[in-house]
Amino acid sequence: MTQTMLALRQLRDLGPLWRELKTVPTPGAIRTTLPWWSSPAVRLTRRRTQIFDALLTLAPAYESAVRDKAYRAALGHGDNPPTAEAAADAADAADAAMIVAARAKQRTGFIGSAAPDTKPWRPRDLVALSRALAPPLTSRPSVPLPHSGARTESRQHD
């Protein structure tokens, strides 16, 4: 029962990131529908796989300059050194900004002309990254992210 509750909580927490990335075309990835009786753990595995597939597809559009700028903005200009929690929140917000910018580039078809960044990027925690994308009313405050365009898609069940 505890594992089911944890899986349901993670499914809910991954919602903002999944909604941002669910329409990213992922060549070679098999997308199937799960039967209605699928367990939350199976649904969570599928959602995490879909997110990672989309993140890999967007990798050529990631720009460390966008991430670095958002990280500095998230830390602010205070005199005190950031706490570990503030630094982690800033890193998540910066990663989210980089993903939103990459998604915007992918939507306009502006990927592939520049050389990819030399250092590979990998998210620390998908749930924290998703919370950084969540609207401010449903999550803790974070830096403003570049808007990735109007969202007009209907709500779909996973």
Secondary structure as UniProt FT lines:
FT   HELIX           2..13
FT   HELIX           15..21
FT   TURN            22..23
FT   TURN            27..28
FT   TURN            36..37
FT   HELIX           40..58
FT   HELIX           59..61
FT   HELIX           64..75
FT   HELIX           84..108
FT   HELIX           126..133
FT   TURN            136..138
//
